[in-house]
């Protein structure tokens, strides 16, 4: 009648992946914006920071690493949720 342990794990891991993806994309966009701003500030200078930028492959690699870490971090609450008996969960609320 209720959610099975597998359903709980799937839900928690899905939430973890979605939140990690949203935060990762937002962070990547913020970082690219900061690099663009730094490029405008430093455009009249000489040196290695004259035109800072990030490559597409580095951005995608970063998102993949974030998703792996976010998924692994989601296993902790998922395992905890699987071990709780339904009656205990009801009593704690």
C-alpha positions, 0 to 999 in steps of 0.5 A: 500500500505505501512506497516500497524501499526501492521507490524511496531510494529512487525518489531520494536519488532523483531529487539529489540528481536534479538538485545537483544538476540545477546547482551545477548549471547555475554555478557554472553559469555564474563562473562563466559570468565572473570570467567574462567580467574579469576579462573585461576588467583585465582586457587592457593589461598584459599577462596570462589573465588577459582573456580568462575563459573555460573550455566546453569540455572542462565545463561538461567534465565539471558537471559530470563530476558534480553529478557523480558526487551528488548521486553518491551523497544521495545514497546516505539519506536513501539508505537511512530511509530504507532502514526506517520502519514505517511505524517509526516514521509515523511516530517521529512526525 
